[in-house]
């Protein structure tokens, strides 16, 4: 009978175990593909002391136990060692049929992951606590709640991809962000009729901001997304038949510059009726003859441009609306909501149409919503006055 191998403490070593001359333990095993693999540890069992100057780590027997469990469960012991960055790169490579703006967003998230210590971690070592710590770090850096929530959802999808690929057992990003950080997103509010009138009057008469009156009127009377407004060209206007065609949007990403994208959803492709107020606004815009003749992905003659001749984009309007709101609230009795943005105009239009009794399906079409639930949510903004008026109307009709 052959003598069993022992370590330098005269303990019997199990199959696959050995000890090197420097005292480090080695375990040799075969992965699920039959390839030889090795793991190392300074301790044989958990009660052993780590040699002075060496990093604390699991004992060899603890690592063997994890390896055997992985092998029994069919976990890919090699893939679980890939970093979070490598996993995310693999995930987006195999889910590449996305819009250009999504690709730019993915590239931005990759930069964020790389700049954080999470990016270099092996996915098999990422626990739920580490994922939550990442969320907290993103908040400390200054990212908005909704941005963090979206990034977390993307990472959760990537880790779920790893679970399905038998790289890991559990998805560490399966948790509610709201339980880790507070949702401090400013509440989206539609302008009240009084606020809307004050806002429009202020812009129309202000020495600085009157030049943006027509854009604001168009937003308030059509419910366009700001990226859709930015993408408008002369070709999108049929003034004779009073039809505004929406079939693209103009976006801007710092790394890539300007680019044209499809509407946010398939339902975003639509024709909108040009009412009298919008007709007059577009007439004034066309009469200015100040169009952007730069060509972007085959589109030119953009209707709204900056002083340097480039098309205006969402970030320009975000700044504009913030400045208008601050000046308005300093000199007007009626105060605008804290989060008065271009989207507030869309929100206000939809709420106004809902309160006026527009057919929900017609309103869904105008808004370009893919889901009627999104449209119906605007009906929740009914006030006592609008509810009273509606009840009185029905009472009169049934009398």
C-alpha positions as CSV (number, residue, x, y, z in Angstrom):
1,X,0.0,0.0,0.0
2,X,1.4,3.4,-1.0
3,X,2.0,5.9,1.8
4,X,-0.5,8.8,1.9
5,X,0.9,12.3,1.2
6,X,1.2,14.6,4.2
7,X,1.8,18.3,4.8
8,X,4.6,19.8,6.9
9,X,2.3,19.4,9.9
10,X,2.0,15.6,9.2
11,X,-1.6,15.9,8.2
12,X,-2.9,13.6,5.5
13,X,-3.6,15.4,2.3
14,X,-6.7,14.4,0.2
15,X,-6.8,13.5,-3.5
16,X,-5.7,16.4,-5.6
17,X,-4.0,18.2,-2.7
18,X,-0.3,18.9,-2.3
19,X,2.0,21.3,-0.6
20,X,4.8,23.3,-2.2
21,X,8.2,23.9,-0.7
22,X,7.3,27.4,0.3
23,X,4.4,26.0,2.4
24,X,1.6,27.0,0.1
25,X,-1.1,24.4,-0.6
26,X,-2.3,23.4,-4.1
27,X,-5.5,21.7,-5.2
28,X,-5.6,20.3,-8.7
29,X,-8.9,19.4,-10.3
30,X,-10.6,19.2,-13.7
31,X,-13.3,21.6,-14.8
32,X,-16.5,20.6,-16.6
33,X,-14.6,20.5,-19.9
34,X,-11.9,18.2,-18.5
35,X,-9.2,20.8,-18.4
36,X,-6.8,20.8,-15.5
37,X,-7.1,23.7,-13.1
38,X,-5.3,24.7,-9.9
39,X,-6.2,26.8,-6.8
40,X,-3.8,27.9,-4.1
41,X,-4.0,28.8,-0.4
42,X,-1.7,29.4,2.5
43,X,-4.0,27.5,4.9
44,X,-5.2,23.9,4.6
45,X,-8.2,24.3,6.9
46,X,-10.0,27.5,8.3
47,X,-8.4,27.1,11.8
48,X,-4.8,27.4,10.4
49,X,-3.1,30.8,10.8
50,X,-2.1,32.7,7.7
51,X,1.7,33.1,7.5
52,X,3.0,36.5,8.5
53,X,3.1,39.0,5.6
54,X,0.6,36.9,3.5
55,X,-2.9,38.1,2.5
56,X,-5.8,36.6,4.4
57,X,-7.8,34.2,2.2
58,X,-10.0,31.2,2.3
59,X,-8.4,27.9,3.3
60,X,-7.7,25.3,0.6
61,X,-10.5,23.0,1.9
62,X,-13.0,25.9,1.8
63,X,-12.0,26.6,-1.8
64,X,-12.3,22.9,-2.6
65,X,-15.9,22.9,-1.2
66,X,-16.9,25.9,-3.4
67,X,-15.3,24.3,-6.5
68,X,-17.1,21.0,-5.9
69,X,-20.4,22.8,-5.4
70,X,-19.8,24.7,-8.7
71,X,-19.0,21.5,-10.5
72,X,-22.0,19.7,-9.1
73,X,-24.3,22.6,-10.1
74,X,-22.7,23.0,-13.6
75,X,-21.3,26.4,-12.8
76,X,-18.5,27.5,-15.2
77,X,-15.7,27.9,-12.8
78,X,-13.6,29.9,-15.3
79,X,-16.4,32.3,-16.5
80,X,-17.2,33.2,-12.9
81,X,-13.8,34.8,-12.7
82,X,-14.5,37.2,-15.5
83,X,-14.6,40.8,-14.3
84,X,-17.8,42.9,-14.2
85,X,-16.4,44.9,-17.2
86,X,-15.8,41.7,-19.1
87,X,-19.3,40.5,-18.4
88,X,-20.9,43.8,-19.4
89,X,-18.8,43.8,-22.7
90,X,-20.0,40.2,-23.4
91,X,-23.6,41.1,-22.6
92,X,-23.8,44.1,-24.9
93,X,-21.9,42.3,-27.7
94,X,-24.6,39.6,-27.7
95,X,-27.4,42.1,-27.4
96,X,-26.3,44.4,-30.2
97,X,-29.5,45.1,-32.1
98,X,-30.3,48.4,-30.4
99,X,-30.7,52.0,-31.4
100,X,-27.7,54.4,-31.8
101,X,-28.6,56.4,-28.7
102,X,-28.7,53.1,-26.7
103,X,-25.2,52.2,-27.9
104,X,-23.9,55.6,-26.8
105,X,-25.6,55.1,-23.4
106,X,-23.9,51.7,-23.1
107,X,-20.5,53.1,-23.8
108,X,-21.1,55.8,-21.1
109,X,-22.0,53.1,-18.6
110,X,-19.0,51.1,-19.5
111,X,-16.8,54.1,-18.7
112,X,-18.5,54.5,-15.3
113,X,-18.0,50.8,-14.5
114,X,-14.4,50.9,-15.4
115,X,-13.8,54.0,-13.3
116,X,-15.3,52.2,-10.2
117,X,-13.7,49.4,-8.2
118,X,-16.7,47.2,-9.1
119,X,-15.5,46.9,-12.7
120,X,-12.4,44.9,-11.8
121,X,-14.2,42.5,-9.5
122,X,-14.8,38.9,-10.5
123,X,-18.5,38.4,-11.0
124,X,-18.4,35.3,-8.8
125,X,-17.2,37.5,-5.9
126,X,-19.9,40.3,-6.3
127,X,-22.4,39.9,-3.5
128,X,-25.6,41.8,-3.1
129,X,-24.0,44.0,-0.5
130,X,-21.3,45.0,-3.0
131,X,-24.0,45.9,-5.6
132,X,-25.8,48.1,-3.0
133,X,-22.5,49.8,-2.1
134,X,-22.0,50.6,-5.8
135,X,-25.5,52.2,-5.8
136,X,-24.5,54.3,-2.8
137,X,-21.2,55.4,-4.5
138,X,-23.1,56.5,-7.6
139,X,-25.3,58.6,-5.4
140,X,-22.3,60.1,-3.7
141,X,-20.8,61.0,-7.0
142,X,-23.9,62.9,-7.9
143,X,-25.9,60.8,-10.3
144,X,-29.6,61.3,-10.3
145,X,-31.9,58.7,-8.8
146,X,-33.5,57.7,-12.1
147,X,-30.0,57.4,-13.8
148,X,-28.8,55.1,-11.1
149,X,-32.0,53.1,-11.3
150,X,-31.5,52.7,-15.1
151,X,-27.9,51.7,-14.7
152,X,-28.7,49.2,-12.0
153,X,-31.4,47.7,-14.2
154,X,-28.8,47.3,-17.0
155,X,-26.3,45.6,-14.7
156,X,-29.0,43.4,-13.4
157,X,-29.8,42.2,-16.9
158,X,-26.1,41.5,-17.5
159,X,-25.8,39.5,-14.3
160,X,-29.0,37.6,-15.2
161,X,-27.3,36.8,-18.5
162,X,-24.4,35.3,-16.4
163,X,-26.9,33.3,-14.3
164,X,-28.5,31.9,-17.4
165,X,-25.0,31.0,-18.8
166,X,-24.2,29.1,-15.6
167,X,-21.4,31.5,-14.7
168,X,-23.0,32.3,-11.3
169,X,-25.9,31.1,-9.2
170,X,-27.6,34.3,-8.1
171,X,-28.0,37.8,-9.5
172,X,-26.6,40.3,-6.9
173,X,-28.4,43.2,-8.6
174,X,-31.9,41.8,-7.9
175,X,-33.1,44.4,-5.3
176,X,-35.1,47.6,-5.2
177,X,-33.0,50.7,-5.5
178,X,-35.6,52.6,-3.5
179,X,-34.6,50.5,-0.4
180,X,-31.0,51.7,-0.8
181,X,-31.3,55.3,-1.7
182,X,-34.1,57.8,-1.5
183,X,-36.0,58.8,-4.7
184,X,-35.4,62.5,-4.7
185,X,-36.6,63.0,-8.2
186,X,-38.6,66.3,-8.5
187,X,-42.2,65.4,-9.0
188,X,-43.4,65.9,-12.6
189,X,-46.1,68.5,-12.5
190,X,-48.3,69.8,-15.3
191,X,-48.7,73.6,-15.3
192,X,-52.0,74.8,-13.9
193,X,-54.0,77.0,-16.3
194,X,-52.9,80.0,-14.2
195,X,-49.2,79.0,-14.3
196,X,-49.4,78.3,-18.0
197,X,-50.9,81.7,-18.8
198,X,-48.3,83.4,-16.6
199,X,-45.5,81.5,-18.2
200,X,-46.6,82.2,-21.8
201,X,-47.2,85.9,-21.0
202,X,-43.8,86.3,-19.4
203,X,-41.9,84.6,-22.3
204,X,-43.8,86.6,-24.9
205,X,-43.0,90.0,-23.3
206,X,-39.5,89.3,-21.9
207,X,-36.7,91.2,-23.6
208,X,-34.4,88.2,-23.6
209,X,-36.7,85.1,-23.9
210,X,-39.3,86.4,-26.3
211,X,-37.3,84.9,-29.2
212,X,-38.2,81.4,-27.9
213,X,-41.9,82.1,-27.7
214,X,-42.8,80.1,-30.8
215,X,-40.9,76.9,-29.7
216,X,-42.7,77.0,-26.4
217,X,-46.1,77.5,-28.0
218,X,-45.4,74.6,-30.3
219,X,-44.4,72.3,-27.4
220,X,-47.5,73.4,-25.4
221,X,-49.9,72.9,-28.3
222,X,-48.5,69.6,-29.8
223,X,-47.1,67.6,-26.9
224,X,-43.9,66.9,-28.8
225,X,-40.9,65.4,-27.1
226,X,-38.0,67.9,-27.0
227,X,-35.8,65.7,-29.2
228,X,-38.7,65.6,-31.8
229,X,-38.9,69.4,-31.8
230,X,-35.1,69.6,-32.2
231,X,-35.3,67.3,-35.2
232,X,-38.0,69.3,-37.1
233,X,-37.1,70.3,-40.6
234,X,-39.0,72.2,-43.3
235,X,-39.8,68.9,-44.9
236,X,-41.7,67.8,-41.9
237,X,-44.2,70.7,-42.3
238,X,-47.2,70.5,-44.6
239,X,-48.7,73.9,-44.0
240,X,-51.3,73.5,-46.7
241,X,-52.9,70.4,-45.2
242,X,-51.8,71.4,-41.7
243,X,-49.9,68.2,-41.0
244,X,-46.8,67.9,-38.9
245,X,-45.0,64.7,-39.5
246,X,-43.0,63.1,-36.7
247,X,-40.7,60.3,-37.9
248,X,-37.3,61.0,-36.3
249,X,-35.6,62.8,-33.5
250,X,-32.4,64.7,-33.2
251,X,-30.0,63.7,-30.4
252,X,-26.6,64.8,-29.2
253,X,-24.0,62.8,-27.3
254,X,-20.7,64.5,-26.4
255,X,-18.6,61.6,-27.5
256,X,-20.4,61.1,-30.9
257,X,-21.9,64.5,-31.6
258,X,-25.2,65.0,-33.4
259,X,-27.2,62.1,-34.8
260,X,-30.7,61.3,-36.1
261,X,-32.6,58.4,-34.4
262,X,-36.0,56.8,-34.9
263,X,-38.7,58.0,-32.5
264,X,-38.6,56.7,-29.0
265,X,-41.1,54.0,-29.8
266,X,-42.8,52.6,-32.9
267,X,-45.9,54.5,-31.9
268,X,-43.7,57.7,-32.0
269,X,-44.2,57.8,-35.8
270,X,-47.3,59.9,-36.2
271,X,-48.9,62.9,-37.9
272,X,-50.1,65.8,-35.8
273,X,-52.8,68.3,-36.8
274,X,-51.5,71.9,-36.9
275,X,-54.1,74.0,-35.1
276,X,-54.4,77.8,-35.6
277,X,-52.0,78.7,-32.8
278,X,-49.4,76.3,-34.0
279,X,-49.9,77.4,-37.6
280,X,-49.2,81.0,-36.7
281,X,-46.1,79.9,-34.7
282,X,-44.7,77.9,-37.6
283,X,-45.4,80.7,-40.0
284,X,-43.3,83.1,-37.9
285,X,-40.6,80.5,-37.7
286,X,-40.5,80.1,-41.4
287,X,-40.5,83.8,-42.0
288,X,-37.4,84.3,-40.0
289,X,-35.5,82.3,-42.6
290,X,-32.9,81.3,-40.0
291,X,-32.5,77.6,-40.5
292,X,-29.6,75.3,-39.9
293,X,-28.3,74.1,-43.2
294,X,-25.9,71.6,-41.7
295,X,-26.5,68.1,-42.8
296,X,-26.9,65.4,-40.2
297,X,-27.5,61.8,-41.3
298,X,-29.2,63.1,-44.5
299,X,-31.4,65.7,-42.8
300,X,-31.0,69.4,-43.2
301,X,-32.9,72.7,-42.9
302,X,-33.5,72.3,-39.2
303,X,-36.0,74.9,-38.0
304,X,-34.4,75.7,-34.6
305,X,-30.7,76.6,-34.3
306,X,-28.2,78.2,-32.0
307,X,-26.3,81.4,-32.7
308,X,-23.5,79.4,-34.2
309,X,-25.7,77.9,-36.8
310,X,-26.0,74.4,-35.2
311,X,-29.4,72.7,-34.4
312,X,-30.6,73.2,-30.9
313,X,-30.7,70.0,-28.8
314,X,-32.3,68.9,-25.5
315,X,-29.4,70.2,-23.3
316,X,-29.9,73.7,-24.8
317,X,-33.5,73.7,-23.9
318,X,-32.9,72.3,-20.5
319,X,-30.7,75.3,-19.7
320,X,-33.1,77.7,-21.3
321,X,-36.1,76.5,-19.3
322,X,-34.2,76.6,-16.1
323,X,-33.2,80.2,-16.7
324,X,-36.7,81.2,-17.7
325,X,-38.2,79.6,-14.6
326,X,-35.7,81.4,-12.3
327,X,-36.3,84.8,-13.9
328,X,-40.1,84.3,-14.0
329,X,-40.3,83.3,-10.4
330,X,-38.4,86.4,-9.3
331,X,-40.7,88.9,-11.0
332,X,-44.1,87.1,-11.3
333,X,-46.7,86.5,-8.5
334,X,-47.5,83.0,-9.7
335,X,-44.6,80.6,-9.2
336,X,-43.7,77.9,-11.6
337,X,-42.9,74.3,-10.4
338,X,-39.3,73.6,-9.3
339,X,-38.9,71.1,-12.2
340,X,-40.1,73.2,-15.1
341,X,-38.5,71.6,-18.1
342,X,-39.4,71.0,-21.8
343,X,-41.1,67.8,-20.7
344,X,-43.4,69.9,-18.5
345,X,-44.8,71.3,-21.7
346,X,-45.6,67.8,-23.0
347,X,-47.0,66.9,-19.6
348,X,-49.2,70.0,-19.6
349,X,-50.5,69.4,-23.1
350,X,-51.5,65.8,-22.3
351,X,-53.2,66.9,-19.1
352,X,-55.0,69.7,-20.8
353,X,-56.3,67.4,-23.5
354,X,-57.3,64.7,-21.0
355,X,-59.2,67.3,-18.8
356,X,-60.9,68.6,-21.9
357,X,-62.3,65.1,-22.5
358,X,-60.3,64.0,-25.5
359,X,-60.7,60.3,-26.5
360,X,-57.9,58.4,-24.7
361,X,-56.9,56.5,-27.8
362,X,-56.7,59.7,-29.9
363,X,-54.6,61.3,-27.2
364,X,-52.4,58.2,-27.1
365,X,-51.8,58.5,-30.8
366,X,-50.9,62.2,-30.6
367,X,-48.5,61.6,-27.7
368,X,-46.9,58.7,-29.4
369,X,-47.4,56.5,-26.4
370,X,-46.8,52.8,-27.0
371,X,-49.0,51.9,-24.0
372,X,-52.5,53.3,-23.2
373,X,-51.7,53.1,-19.5
374,X,-49.1,55.9,-19.9
375,X,-51.8,58.1,-21.5
376,X,-54.4,57.2,-18.9
377,X,-52.0,58.2,-16.1
378,X,-52.5,61.8,-17.2
379,X,-56.2,61.6,-16.4
380,X,-55.2,61.3,-12.7
381,X,-54.2,64.9,-12.8
382,X,-57.8,66.0,-12.8
383,X,-58.5,68.7,-10.2
384,X,-61.6,69.4,-8.2
385,X,-62.6,72.1,-10.7
386,X,-62.2,69.9,-13.7
387,X,-63.9,67.0,-12.0
388,X,-66.8,69.3,-11.0
389,X,-67.1,70.6,-14.5
390,X,-67.2,67.1,-16.0
391,X,-69.9,66.0,-13.5
392,X,-72.0,69.1,-14.3
393,X,-71.6,68.4,-18.0
394,X,-72.8,64.8,-17.6
395,X,-75.6,66.0,-15.4
396,X,-76.8,68.5,-18.0
397,X,-76.6,65.9,-20.8
398,X,-78.7,63.4,-18.9
399,X,-81.3,65.8,-17.5
